[in-house]
Amino acid sequence: VDLPGELRPYLQTDLFAKVQAYVREMKVDIGDRVYRGQTLAILQAPEINTQVAQSQAALASALSRYTASKDKYQRLYQASQTESPGIVAPVDVVGSHDQMTADSAAYEALRQQSKAAGEVAGYLHITAPFDGVIIARKADPGALVSANSMLLTVQDNNILRLRVSVPETYVAATTGQS
C-alpha cells in the first residue's frame, strides 16, 4: 500500500519580540546554523534601559536608608542595654526598630522591582532555544517591532518526523474490525 507522507522537523519554533522595540541588529539570516543560547537578534528600547537605571538608583537609595536606620537602631539598642537606666527611652528603641523594619521592607520591594526591570531588559536579546537552522526572517535592522511580533523561525532538522496519513479503511483492516 502506498501512503502519502510528510517529513517534518523534530523541533520548530517561531521567535517573537516580548516588548515593543527597534531592531538594532540581526545577527543571523535564512539558512544560518545556530546553536542553543546564541544571540540571534538585539532589540533596542531606550525606555526600558531608563527604567532599569531608575530602578537601580531607587534601590541604591533604599539600601542607604535601610543601612542608616539599621545602624541607628543597633546604636540605640546597645545604649539601652547599658547599666545606666534612662539613657535611651524605650519608645525611641521601638520607634527605631519599626523604622528599620519599614526601610528593610521598602528595600526588599525595590530589589524585586529592580530584578523585574532587569528581566524585561533581558527580552532585548533574542536567543536560540535549541540548535538548528534559521528558516524565516521577518525583521530587519531599524524596524519597529511590537510585542508578539514574529522575528525569526528556527528549525532543528537533524531528526525528522514522518507523518503518514492512513485512510480509515486501512486502520480498521489492521485492527481486525470492520
C-alpha positions, 0 to 999 in steps of 0.5 A, a space after each residue: 500500500 502506498 501512503 502519502 507522507 510528510 517529513 517534518 522537523 523534530 523541533 520548530 519554533 517561531 521567535 517573537 519580540 516580548 516588548 515593543 522595540 527597534 531592531 538594532 541588529 540581526 545577527 543571523 539570516 535564512 539558512 544560518 546554523 545556530 546553536 542553543 543560547 546564541 544571540 540571534 537578534 538585539 532589540 533596542 528600547 531606550 525606555 526600558 534601559 531608563 527604567 532599569 537605571 531608575 530602578 537601580 538608583 531607587 534601590 541604591 537609595 533604599 539600601 542607604 536608608 535601610 543601612 542608616 536606620 539599621 545602624 541607628 537602631 543597633 546604636 540605640 539598642 546597645 545604649 539601652 542595654 547599658 547599666 545606666 537606666 534612662 539613657 535611651 527611652 524605650 519608645 525611641 528603641 521601638 520607634 527605631 526598630 519599626 523604622 528599620 523594619 519599614 526601610 528593610 521592607 521598602 528595600 526588599 520591594 525595590 530589589 524585586 522591582 529592580 530584578 523585574 526591570 532587569 528581566 524585561 531588559 533581558 527580552 532585548 536579546 533574542 536567543 536560540 532555544 535549541 540548535 538548528 537552522 534559521 528558516 524565516 526572517 521577518 525583521 530587519 535592522 531599524 524596524 519597529 517591532 511590537 510585542 508578539 511580533 514574529 522575528 525569526 523561525 528556527 528549525 532543528 532538522 537533524 531528526 525528522 518526523 514522518 507523518 503518514 496519513 492512513 485512510 480509515 479503511 486501512 486502520 480498521 483492516 489492521 485492527 481486525 474490525 470492520 
